[in-house]
């Protein structure tokens, strides 16, 4: 709502060169700035035009309107998913082509690597062995194989293999020619591996960026549609929509759209890649390739499809439970004053805890499914390799280093697609589909009609004889009963029309009808001129006083000062800590009821219009302040009368009726009498009795919510100082207090508290509190033991494959081995079974701990919020608080456990690889150390920017204010 801040920095990507965009060098200045001094809101650059919310929202809205029209013609329900597909199909198809190229390159890499390994295993060709005896040729060939393969890190022949003779018998020219040929081919193949890897990396990262941006654009477009729909929804539909439901739509549901495109293409890439990899493995091991590929697909696709369906069902249940919990919390936060007044914190805390318990119950099952999915990532590839090697042995194919290594690479690539990307595509699509359905259902809520049947509104109507005219008009909120019946009256331009009547007679409904909010059943209503409206219950949003008055209008200093003076706000501005720049808090929490009423009236008056609809704006102020407002603003000598504006005033204060040009009395939705004051007061009708009735009980027309929750009207001149609303001080004392509080208030009540933002890495104490919220020391120790044991078993199974290939090689040379082939099959099978059991158990234990921690953190956070002082709620918008319990809590429930599990799993795998490398080839530790240093530098450069930009969200508090306004 505060649109004063406009980004002035040009987006660096807009003017980036092709090289800069290809290698993302345009991000380097931003990353260096973030690492040195951090990033703030002022450092944000201008958004690209194609990524602007207005443009994205317009495109999706056009497709949605088209979908609604098609649905009407085809007699079906509109489907938001169809509109999304039409809008994003073309860019998504191009990104799919990029992933298609990446898949081909990635699948061909193991072939090149296998050929590279063969260069160190192949013996001299026959032409190099010419001149040697047959026994020497065989001896030199076997010795060459053993010597060269011993340098391979994946295959080390044991020392038992002894080769007789000496290589010195081979002529130097022959050895030189053979060595030169080997190394020339090795260099070419190594260059091919590096080139293919580089091209695949570039294509992959650009495809990933484009798909992520596509998801972000979809999320922004859906947010724009939801926001616009909220502005157009009818009052009937708005009454059926809770704030928690709307906040959950704009937080949890739209966040599911961020990654929906990223893995979607792997649904069709998986069949293509399976066929390609089957053919490439078939060239090496024949029919055994089908055993491995088919076995991998059978272990992943049916299981992951079933898990995705369960995930979709649970996601829908979780969303409903979250809506319910956030809705309860919103009601509690809005009525926090009443709760604290009666000391009801503990009972309401128990209510929210129960709602949270039911929500966590569904989230826990979803987490277990996620744990099973993460476990399959570990053992699917290994179990497939075991099946394939067993099939090779059974079919008589040789087991060599190049075959085993290339098969391991092939299955690793296929497993990434089948066991990770494919189920992610199904899972994210299923969750996104639920969110899209929920968003689509909200977009189909009943809207307020732009052109209300029977209501004629002309903004410019110079020379019109009447400003407002109603003819035989009947209107209703519900179909069962008429709220207004047979209403007939007209108001001339420049007149002051006063509307009076008992509580519930239809006075406010009449103004709602003129605003187009209430549907007309019969008759017509005509308005000639622009309209400005002041509501009966003052509404303010979390911003400065000035922004609440301007409400998006251009700031005119002279007009602004006049409006402030006429609305009796000058003294209040002098007493407020920052004048009209003071932050009022959400719904004007930092102001008294009278101050809110006068600011609301000032907003109405500041807007230049020819017709002013005033719904009892004087009821919340003192009598002398009300007289000032009537004389300076509303009455015949007020500023509105001087501009010849038409004023329709709903009031219960009958002493202002003498100044009215026309008076309308409404009873039971009908006009019982109308005319000027002189005619009505001299008549023998019940007008005088009605006046006496109104004078005896003026409080009846007050809103119940004001009488129960708002401060008394006697306090209307009291400024909000030091968090206390008390009796008005004398001018000298007030001035002194204003001076004293001017410095302290800068960081206290005068301005809205800035949202806390953690900087740097997450401290150890935070992780400690999180894990200890889910378990005790003994439980954590058991969990760590299970994780380490699982990784030991997993790394042991990897090492046993290397041992097994050595055994098979020795057996092919008729040497004795430690284990038979059947023994190796049994041992490796037991290791794979151990991997499956250990990874499943550790996943269940870890996610169970995370769910307990999430439940405890939520309850502690809500308890702290509920027992906070009222100043906390005055300084923090409820939208910000609800965002903590909806979007942020959703991240802790679902995203954080998965991210931690991934990090722990990858970390343990890296430790396992490090141990394997140390055993097989210690020299690779040097390259590994260099890689660790480089990645640490990149991480140190990236994290500050990521952490600074992540919390920049300004949307949710405004949405909550919008609902109440």
Buried (B, 14 or more C-beta within 10 A) or exposed (E): BBEEEEEEEEBBBEEBEEEBEEEBEBBEEBBEBBBEEBBEEEBBBEBEEEBBBEBBBBBBBEBBEBBBEBBEEEEEEBBBBBBBEBBBEEBBEEBBEBBBBBBEBBBBBBBBBBBBBBBBBBBBEEEBBEEBEEEBBEBBBBBBBBEBBBEBBBBBBBEEBEBEEEEEEBEEEBBEBBEEBBEEBBEBBBEBBEEBBEEBEBBBBBBBEBBBBBBBBBBBBBBBBBBBBBEEBBEEBBEEBBBBBBBBBBBBBBBBBBBBBBBBBBEEBBEBBBEBBBEBBBEBBBEBBBBBBBBBBEBBBEBBBEBBEBBBBBBBBBBBBBBBBBBBBBBBBBBBEEBBEEEBBEEBBEBBBEBBBEBBBBBBBBBBBBBBBBBBBBBBBBBBBBBBBBBBBEEEBEBBBBBBBBBBBBBBBBBBBBBBBBBBBBBBBBBBBBBBBBBBEBBBBEEBEEEBEBBEBEEEBEEBEBBBBBBEBBBBBEEEEBBBBBBEBBBBBBBBBBBBBBEEBBBBBBBBBBBBBBBBBEBBBBBBBBBBBBBBBBBBBBBBBBBBBBBEEEEEEEBBEBBBEBBBBEEBBEBBBBBBBBBBBBBBBBBBBBBBBBBBBBBBBBBEBBBBBBBBBBBBBBEEBBBBBBBBBBBBEBBBBEEEBBBBBBBBBBBBBEBBBBBBBBBBBBBBBBBEBEEBBEEEEBBEEBBEBBEEEBEEBBBEEBEEBBBEBEBBBBBBBBBEBEEBBEEEEBEEBBEEBEEEBEEBBBBBBEBEEEEEEEEEEEEEBBBBBBBEEEBBEEBEEBBEBBBBBBBBBBBBBBBBBBBBBBBEEEBEBEBEBEEBBEBBBEBBBBBBBBBBBBBBBBBBBBBBBBBBBBBEBBBEBBEBEEBBBBBBBBBBBBBBBBBBBBBBBBEBBBEBBEEBBEEBBEEBBBBBBEEBBEEBEEEBEEEEEEEEEEEEBBBBBEBBEEEEBEBBBBBBBBBBE
